[in-house]
C-alpha cells in the first residue's frame, strides 16, 4: 500500500511498517532526510492531517505533502521521551513541556481554518453513557454541559494532547503529532495531561500515584495560565468522556479515567 506514494513523492523506505488501530506508518527518507509516511482513511486522522498542515510546523511536525488518505511529515529522531521523563521523576518538567506545546498550537494563524469538530459534538456520547452507568459520569456530564453552555477563550484544539503525542524532534524541539482537530475552549486541551502516561502503560503508573494529581494541578494551572477551578472542571468533563469510550469497549483502562475524575470532583467539592 505504500508503494504508490514512495514513487510519487520520491521516498525510500527506512524501516519496518508500523501498524496502529487508526493508521499504517512507514519510516522513510525524503531527499536523504528522515520523514514519516502515514496512511489512514478514518475521518479523525484525515481531519488531523489537514490541521497539521494548517499549523505549518509551528508547535507540530512539519507536513511535506498530503494527498487523500496519505500524509508525509517530518519524523521525530530525538532520544527523549515525555513518558520516560514523567516515569523517571521529572513529571513537572514533562507537564510544562506539554503546556508549552499546547500554547504554541493555540496561537491564531492568518490562514482559513480547516474542517474542525466543535466540542459540543465531541461530547455527544457522554450523556448516554452517564444515563447508563451513573456514578461519577453523571457529575462529568453535568460539568460538561455547564462548560459547553458558557465557553471561555476559544482555540483550535489538538484534541488528544498527551505524553506520547508530543515527541522529541531534535533541534526543532518538542512537537505535536496525531491531532483530532477540534475547536472550543482552550482549557480542554490541558485535561488529557492528567490521565497520562498511564493510559499508554497502566503497569507503570504516574498519574494515579498519591499526591501526583494535586502537584500536576499546580504545575499545569500555572504553565497553562488557566484558573484552577476551570481546569478542574475540564478534567472532570474530559475524564468522564474518555471513560465513557473505554466502558463502551469494555476496556479496563476506564478505571484510570474514573480515578482521576473522582479526584477532580473531590477537589471541586472542597
ABEGO torsion letter per residue (X at the ends): XAAAAAAAAGBBBAEBBBBBAABBBBBBBBGGBBBBBBBBABAAAAAAAAAAAAAGGBGBBBBABBBEABBBBBBBABABBAAAAAAAGAAAAAAAAAAAAAAAAABBBABBBBBBBBAAAAAAAAAAAAAAAEEAAAAAAAAAAAAAABBBBBBBBAGABBAAABBBAEAAEBBBBGBAGBBEBAAAAAAAAAAOAAAABAABBAAABBGAAAAAAAAAAAAAGBBAAAAAAAAAAAAAAAAAAAAAAGBAAAAAAAAAAAAAAAAAAX
